[in-house]
Amino acid sequence: MKPEQSYIDLFTQVESQLCGRSAEALNAFRREAFAHFRRLGFPTTRQEEYKYTDVGKYFEPDYGLNINRLDIPVNPYDVFQCDVPNMSTSLYFVVNDAFYNRAQPKAALPQGVVFGSLREHTDLVKQYYGRLADASTDGLVAFNTAFAQDGVLLYVPKDTIVDRPIQLVNVLRGDVDFLVNRRVLVIVEEGAQVRLLTCDHAMDEVKFLATQVTEVFVGRNASLDLYELEETNLSTVRLSNLFVQQEADSRVLLNSLTLTNGATRNSTRVKLAGEGADLHLCGMVIADRNQRVDNHTFIDHAAPRCTSNELFKYVLDEQAVGAFAGMIQVRPGAQKTSSRQTNRNLCLTSQARMYTQPQLEIYADDVRCSHGATVGQLDESALFYMRQRGIPQREARLLLMFAFVNEVIDTIHLEALKERLHRLVEKRFRGELYKCRGCSGCR
């Protein structure tokens, strides 16, 4: 039996439980999304956007689902006691796919700023939920919309500046193989500014499959930094879809960092909908063993005088597989567009595989656009030069790899996070299992 059928049968059996223990705004889209999923099924490699990832195979195992919203026996505030060293953050948790709001210390958020469960703040969620994530064209988005019961809302009202970064830790916890479906909704109104760091962690060695759909609205002259850091394990699969809409003169930095995982497929779609919008889209991947990381991006220049800069770098060792497919589209009338797309990759062994597909579609004549990709190995002449000066070969290789990815790390605007990532990346290249200082869950 195809994996789609098992979930079609499941939905028909538990639809009332899904709706009864979910937010009203999520329920409004559920049945229609299920109809789309029933028609589309899971994406296959025959589809251009998913040609490097066989999504359906990840749904074949028999996963548990917390449809009845039972309490998960973990207090994340006890387990994850540290945040980014030297960076004071407003710290929140999602346990599997539920916002954790018990024993939560009061976060220092400006008046009017909301960070909480989608099950609350109904009016805001109704106004924005489902506007960007189109379930009619993507079976994975349709699946998430049909089964998601909770998630996170970040709302920053007009002209509000959130000085303190917000940190969201997604904790995967389960005694059996587990499937979680998360939603994230970010609304940054006109003139507002905020920085959000999300971290994915897996506490247990069971198989986890996490689907996530994130919708981001950035208003006129608003600013958003969104950092996503994945540190899970080899038995975790992450399937993420991020949708962003930017209005005039808005500024957005998106930075996706995959350090440890099993299999990851990230899709990022950004629409520059207002004149003068500015986007920086960055990603870094470090993978070895049999890890897989697939990043698919689509930047839609729908208004004139917008700017986008895209940079993705991969370091693949052993039998790791990486993929990058990036499309930049410049619509008719989007004159004075400036766009640059770069993908650079290192394959450290002959068994590592990298697939790269940078693309441009330009329908305006007064633009500056470029794209390029490279796949190679470490520079042997540079290695020789360093060894001639007494640097051992292993250290020389580490230095070159670190220098290669450092360009992505340097795009981060939070100095404490940048320093932490420098240490994390060094430990990752050395093959050391990273343990958070002060994290009882990592000891």
C-alpha positions in Angstrom: 0.0 0.0 0.0 1.3 3.5 -0.9 2.1 5.7 2.1 -0.6 8.2 1.0 -3.4 5.7 1.4 -2.5 5.0 5.0 -2.8 8.7 5.8 -5.9 9.1 3.8 -7.5 6.3 5.8 -6.2 7.8 9.0 -7.6 11.2 8.3 -11.1 9.8 7.6 -11.0 8.0 11.0 -9.7 10.8 13.2 -10.9 14.1 11.5 -13.2 14.9 14.4 -10.3 14.4 16.9 -8.0 16.6 14.8 -10.5 19.4 14.7 -11.6 19.0 18.3 -8.2 19.5 19.7 -6.9 22.2 17.3 -7.3 25.9 16.7 -10.4 27.1 14.8 -8.3 28.9 12.2 -6.4 25.7 11.4 -9.6 23.7 11.1 -10.9 26.2 8.5 -8.3 24.9 6.0 -8.2 21.3 7.0 -10.8 19.6 4.9 -9.9 21.4 1.7 -6.2 20.7 2.3 -7.1 17.0 2.7 -8.9 17.0 -0.6 -5.8 18.5 -2.2 -3.6 15.8 -0.6 -5.9 13.1 -1.7 -5.6 14.4 -5.3 -1.8 15.2 -5.2 -0.3 12.6 -2.9 3.2 13.0 -1.7 5.6 14.7 -4.1 7.7 12.4 -6.3 11.1 12.7 -8.0 9.2 13.1 -11.3 8.3 16.6 -10.2 10.9 19.2 -11.0 10.9 20.8 -7.6 11.4 17.4 -5.8 13.7 15.7 -8.3 16.4 15.2 -5.7 14.2 14.0 -2.8 11.8 11.0 -2.7 9.4 12.4 -0.1 7.1 9.4 -0.1 9.6 6.9 1.2 10.0 8.9 4.5 6.4 8.3 5.3 6.5 4.5 4.9 7.4 3.7 8.5 4.6 3.4 11.1 4.9 6.6 13.1 3.0 7.6 16.2 0.9 10.8 16.1 -0.2 12.8 19.1 -3.7 13.5 17.7 -5.3 13.5 21.2 -2.7 16.1 22.4 -1.5 14.0 25.4 1.1 15.5 27.6 4.7 14.7 26.7 6.7 13.7 29.8 9.4 16.4 29.5 10.0 19.9 30.8 12.2 21.5 28.2 13.2 24.3 30.6 14.8 21.6 32.8 16.3 19.7 29.8 17.6 22.6 27.8 19.0 25.0 30.4 21.3 27.0 28.1 20.7 29.4 25.3 23.3 30.9 23.1 26.2 31.9 25.4 26.6 35.6 26.0 23.4 36.4 24.1 20.3 37.1 26.2 17.2 35.8 24.4 13.5 35.5 25.0 13.4 31.7 25.1 10.4 29.5 24.1 9.9 25.9 23.3 7.8 23.6 21.0 7.7 20.0 22.2 7.1 17.9 19.1 4.3 20.0 17.5 2.8 21.7 20.5 3.7 25.1 21.9 5.0 24.6 25.5 3.4 27.2 27.8 3.7 25.7 31.2 6.2 26.9 33.8 7.3 29.5 31.3 9.3 32.4 32.7 8.0 35.8 31.6 9.8 37.0 28.5 10.9 40.6 28.1 8.9 41.4 25.0 7.7 45.0 24.1 4.1 45.9 24.6 1.9 44.5 21.9 4.3 41.8 20.7 2.8 38.3 20.7 4.7 35.0 20.9 2.5 32.0 21.6 0.4 29.1 20.4 -1.7 29.3 17.2 -4.6 28.1 19.4 -4.7 31.6 20.9 -5.1 35.0 19.3 -7.7 33.7 16.9 -8.3 37.0 15.0 -4.6 37.4 14.0 -4.3 33.8 13.0 -7.5 33.9 10.9 -6.3 37.0 9.1 -3.0 35.5 7.9 -3.0 31.7 8.2 -2.9 29.9 4.9 -2.5 33.0 2.7 1.0 32.1 1.5 1.1 28.3 1.8 -0.8 27.0 -1.2 -2.0 23.5 -0.4 -3.5 23.2 -3.9 -0.2 22.8 -5.7 2.1 20.9 -3.2 1.2 17.6 -1.7 3.5 18.1 1.3 2.0 21.5 2.2 -1.4 19.9 1.8 -0.5 17.1 4.1 0.8 19.4 6.8 -2.2 21.7 6.6 -4.6 18.7 6.9 -2.8 17.2 10.0 -1.3 20.2 11.8 -3.0 21.0 15.2 -0.7 23.6 16.7 2.2 25.9 16.1 3.7 29.2 16.9 2.6 32.8 16.3 5.0 35.7 16.3 3.4 39.1 15.9 5.2 42.4 16.0 3.0 45.5 15.7 3.6 48.6 13.7 6.9 50.5 14.4 7.8 48.2 17.3 11.5 47.3 17.7 12.3 44.1 19.5 15.8 44.6 20.8 16.2 41.2 22.5 16.4 38.3 20.0 13.7 35.6 20.3 14.9 32.0 20.5 12.5 29.1 19.7 13.8 25.6 20.4 11.9 22.7 18.7 12.3 19.6 20.9 11.6 16.2 19.4 10.7 13.7 22.1 9.3 10.2 21.8 9.6 6.6 23.0 8.4 5.3 19.6 8.9 6.5 16.0 7.1 9.8 15.9 5.6 12.1 13.3 5.1 15.8 14.1 3.4 18.5 12.0 4.3 22.1 12.9 3.1 25.5 11.7 4.8 28.8 12.2 3.2 32.2 11.5 5.3 35.4 11.6 3.8 38.8 11.1 6.1 41.8 11.2 4.1 45.0 10.6 5.1 48.2 9.0 8.3 49.7 10.5 8.8 46.9 13.0 12.1 45.0 13.6 12.7 41.6 15.1 15.3 38.8 15.1 14.2 35.1 15.5 16.5 32.2 16.0 15.0 28.7 15.8 16.9 25.5 16.8 15.9 21.9 16.1 17.0 19.2 18.6 16.1 15.5 19.0 16.2 14.1 22.5 15.8 10.4 21.6 17.2 8.0 19.0 13.9 6.8 17.6 12.9 7.8 14.1 11.4 11.3 13.9 9.7 12.8 10.9 9.0 16.5 11.2 7.0 18.5 8.6 6.9 22.2 9.0 5.2 25.0 7.1 6.2 28.6 8.0 4.4 31.7 6.6 6.2 35.1 7.1 4.7 38.5 6.4 7.1 41.5 6.5 5.4 44.9 6.2 6.6 48.1 4.6 10.0 49.3 5.9 10.1 46.4 8.4 13.1 44.2 9.2 13.4 40.5 10.0 16.4 38.3 10.7 15.4 34.6 10.7 18.0 32.0 11.6 17.3 28.2 11.4 19.8 25.9 13.1 19.4 22.1 12.7 21.2 19.9 15.2 19.2 16.6 15.4 20.5 13.1 14.7 20.9 10.5 11.9 17.4 9.1 12.5 15.6 12.4 12.0 13.9 13.6 8.8 13.0 17.3 8.4 10.6 18.4 5.6 10.3 22.2 5.7 8.4 24.8 3.6 9.1 28.4 4.2 7.0 31.2 2.5 7.9 34.8 2.8 6.2 38.0 1.5 8.0 41.3 1.6 6.5 44.7 1.1 8.1 47.9 0.0 11.5 48.8 1.5 11.5 45.8 3.8 14.7 44.0 4.8 14.9 40.3 5.4 17.8 38.0 6.2 17.2 34.3 6.0 20.0 32.0 7.2 19.6 28.2 7.2 22.3 26.1 8.9 22.4 22.3 8.8 25.0 20.9 11.1 23.7 17.4 12.1 20.7 15.6 10.6 19.5 12.5 8.9 17.6 13.7 5.9 16.5 17.3 5.3 14.5 18.9 2.5 14.0 22.7 2.8 11.9 24.7 0.4 12.1 28.5 0.6 9.8 30.8 -1.5 10.2 34.5 -1.2 8.0 37.1 -3.0 9.5 40.6 -3.2 6.1 42.3 -3.5 6.9 45.9 -2.9 9.3 48.3 -4.5 12.7 48.6 -2.8 12.5 45.3 -0.9 15.9 43.7 0.0 16.6 40.0 0.7 19.6 38.1 1.8 19.1 34.4 1.6 22.0 32.2 2.9 22.6 28.6 3.8 25.3 26.3 5.0 25.4 22.5 5.1 27.9 20.2 6.7 27.1 16.5 6.0 28.9 13.2 6.2 28.1 9.5 6.5 24.8 8.9 4.7 23.2 12.3 5.5 21.2 14.1 2.8 20.4 17.8 2.5 18.3 19.3 -0.3 17.6 23.0 -0.5 15.2 24.4 -3.0 14.7 28.1 -3.3 12.5 30.4 -5.4 12.9 34.2 -5.3 10.1 36.1 -7.1 11.0 39.7 -8.0 7.5 41.0 -8.5 8.2 44.7 -8.0 10.8 47.1 -9.3 14.1 48.2 -7.6 14.3 45.2 -5.4 17.6 43.4 -4.4 18.3 39.8 -3.6 21.6 38.1 -2.7 21.7 34.4 -2.3 24.6 32.3 -1.1 24.6 28.5 -0.3 27.7 26.5 0.6 27.9 22.7 1.2 30.8 20.6 2.6 30.1 16.9 2.0 32.2 14.0 3.3 32.0 10.2 3.1 28.7 9.2 1.3 26.8 12.4 2.0 24.4 13.7 -0.7 23.6 17.3 -1.2 21.3 19.2 -3.6 20.6 22.8 -4.4 18.1 24.1 -6.8 17.6 27.8 -6.9 15.3 29.8 -9.2 15.3 33.6 -9.5 12.3 35.0 -11.4 12.1 38.6 -12.6 8.6 39.5 -13.6 7.6 42.0 -16.4 7.8 45.5 -15.0 10.3 44.6 -12.2 12.8 47.0 -13.7 16.0 48.0 -11.8 16.2 44.5 -10.2 19.5 43.5 -8.8 20.0 39.8 -8.0 22.9 37.5 -7.4 22.8 33.8 -6.8 25.9 31.7 -5.7 26.2 28.1 -4.8 29.7 26.7 -3.8 30.3 23.1 -2.8 33.1 20.9 -1.6 33.1 17.1 -2.0 35.8 15.7 0.3 35.5 12.1 -1.1 34.8 10.5 -4.4 31.6 8.9 -2.8 30.0 12.2 -1.9 27.5 13.6 -4.3 26.3 17.1 -5.0 23.6 18.2 -7.4 23.3 21.8 -8.2 20.8 23.7 -10.5 20.9 27.5 -10.4 18.3 29.1 -12.7 17.2 32.6 -13.9 14.0 33.6 -15.5 14.0 37.3 -16.6 11.1 39.1 -18.2 12.4 42.6 -17.7 15.2 44.3 -19.7 16.7 46.8 -17.2 18.1 44.4 -14.6 21.4 43.2 -13.2 21.3 39.4 -12.5 23.9 36.7 -12.1 24.1 33.1 -11.0 26.8 30.5 -10.7 27.7 27.2 -9.1 30.9 25.2 -8.5 31.6 21.7 -7.2 35.1 20.8 -6.3 37.6 19.5 -3.8 40.0 21.2 -1.4 42.7 23.2 -3.1 45.8 20.9 -3.2 48.2 23.8 -3.8 46.8 25.6 -0.7 47.2 22.4 1.3 50.8 22.0 0.1 51.5 25.7 0.9 50.2 25.2 4.5 52.1 22.0 5.1 55.3 23.6 3.9 54.9 26.0 6.8 54.6 23.2 9.4 50.8 22.8 9.6 49.8 19.2 9.8 47.7 17.9 7.0 44.6 17.3 9.1 44.8 20.8 10.6 45.4 22.3 7.2 42.3 20.6 5.8 40.2 21.8 8.8 41.4 25.4 8.3 40.5 25.3 4.6 37.1 23.9 5.3 36.4 26.4 8.0 37.5 29.3 5.7 35.2 28.0 3.0 32.0 28.1 5.1 32.9 31.2 7.1 31.4 33.5 4.5 28.0 32.2 5.3 28.5 32.5 9.1 29.7 36.1 8.7 26.3 37.0 7.3 24.8 36.6 10.8 24.1 39.9 12.6 24.2 38.4 16.1 27.8 38.4 17.3 27.2 35.9 20.1 25.5 33.5 17.7 28.3 34.0 15.2 30.9 33.1 17.9 29.0 30.0 18.9 28.7 28.8 15.3 32.4 29.2 14.8 32.9 26.8 17.7 30.2 24.4 16.6 31.5 24.2 13.0 35.1 23.6 14.2 33.8 20.7 16.5 31.7 19.4 13.6 34.7 19.2 11.2 36.7 17.5 13.9 34.1 14.8 14.2 33.4 15.7 17.9 29.9 15.2 19.3 28.8 18.7 20.3 27.4 19.1 23.8 25.8 22.3 24.9 27.5 23.7 28.0 25.0 23.4 30.8 22.5 21.3 28.8 21.4 18.4 30.9 19.8 16.8 27.9 23.1 16.6 26.1 25.3 15.0 28.8 
